[in-house]
Amino acid sequence: MPVTEILLLRHGHRMAWVLDPSTGKYTSSHPFPTGLPADPPLAAHGGDQAEETGVYLSKELSEKAAQDRLRIYSSLFYRCLETLRPTVLRLRKEAAPNLTVRGERGIGEWFGKAWFQQPVPAEPTRLRSEFFPFLDDQYQSLLIPNRHGERIVEVHDRLAKALSLLIRDVDQEYERQGRGDEPITLLLCGHAAQIICTGRVLTGSAPDDLDEDDFQCYTCGLSKFVRRNPGAKRDWSDSDYLEWKTNGGVAGGWDCVLNSWCGHLSRGEERGWHFQGDESFDSYDAGATRGPITSDGSVKNPRDAQSSPVKL
């Protein structure tokens, strides 16, 4: 099958937001470019991380981009596309002038179950015209998350379904072109929870305690997954994704060979995160008792920085 490896990139360090779960209102002390709640840009340091990532990835992926063996997908939240911008602009200049990014809401941010509607990103047409001209505004997302958020188990299943559909879509795209024997790389840019869930559903490995700190997700960290049997031919069932825990992972299963590696970043591993319960506000009473919640995209207890070089 064409897709043989998947690279996961978390967005860079972003600005914070505050949620009042008693009202369902998101606020920030800074204006956001899109004007949408929970859609912040990168902080200044996050911009630096994105630039360093662009230097590294443009070198590592240049040949694949030039040979049209690279597909890039991103959450449509501003911070993810902003993180990808240096990488894409370098690749367009040096290797593939027509390279685009497909915005996929199925790999978007996780918001806890709530009685109110959770934030959504801007539409692709607006994002392309106002901010990111490299975004493919003709691409249609394969999956749309629940507007009222998700429990932890549900976000795992959402990622399993989204990735199953996405991988199959790219496999079939290359097979239709008569290129079914070429190895294809996917680069997916997203969020902390999405990256953790992606690692679990690709490998078919999930801890009994979903709060366990297994797959890492540092800001601008890179994870790499290699398909176990890329040449295997099998029929796809629309319900296969439901069995990701028992069938070795979606799309035949994958092995993790890099776990949020940060050797390309001058300051190494920063702002790690892991699940800490459902973060649900599925009734007004549940929200009213918690008070305002600030989200800066991290959980304390970072590990030592890694700095060794690696070849993607």
Stockholm file with secondary structure:
# STOCKHOLM 1.0

chainA/1-312         MPVTEILLLRHGHRMAWVLDPSTGKYTSSHPFPTGLPADPPLAAHGGDQAEETGVYLSKELSEKAAQDRLRIYSSLFYRCLETLRPTVLRLRKEAAPNLTVRGERGIGEWFGKAWFQQPVPAEPTRLRSEFFPFLDDQYQSLLIPNRHGERIVEVHDRLAKALSLLIRDVDQEYERQGRGDEPITLLLCGHAAQIICTGRVLTGSAPDDLDEDDFQCYTCGLSKFVRRNPGAKRDWSDSDYLEWKTNGGVAGGWDCVLNSWCGHLSRGEERGWHFQGDESFDSYDAGATRGPITSDGSVKNPRDAQSSPVKL
#=GR chainA/1-312 SS CCEEEEEEEECCCBCCEEEETTTTEEECSSCCTTCCTTCCCBCHHHHHHHHHHHHHHHHHHHHHHHTTCEEEEECSSHHHHHHHHHHHHHHHHHTCTTCCEEECGGGCCCCBCBSSCCCCCCCHHHHHHHTCTTEETTCCCSCCCCTTCBCHHHHHHHHHHHHHHHHHHHHHHHHHTTCTTSCEEEEEEECHHHHHHHHHHHHTCCCSSTTSCCSCCCTTCEEEEEESCTTCCCCCCTTGGGGTTTTTSGGGCEEEEEEEECTTSTTCSCCCCCCCSCCCBCSHHHHHTTCCEEECSCCSCCCCCCCCCCCC
#=GC SS_cons         CCEEEEEEEECCCBCCEEEETTTTEEECSSCCTTCCTTCCCBCHHHHHHHHHHHHHHHHHHHHHHHTTCEEEEECSSHHHHHHHHHHHHHHHHHTCTTCCEEECGGGCCCCBCBSSCCCCCCCHHHHHHHTCTTEETTCCCSCCCCTTCBCHHHHHHHHHHHHHHHHHHHHHHHHHTTCTTSCEEEEEEECHHHHHHHHHHHHTCCCSSTTSCCSCCCTTCEEEEEESCTTCCCCCCTTGGGGTTTTTSGGGCEEEEEEEECTTSTTCSCCCCCCCSCCCBCSHHHHHTTCCEEECSCCSCCCCCCCCCCCC
//
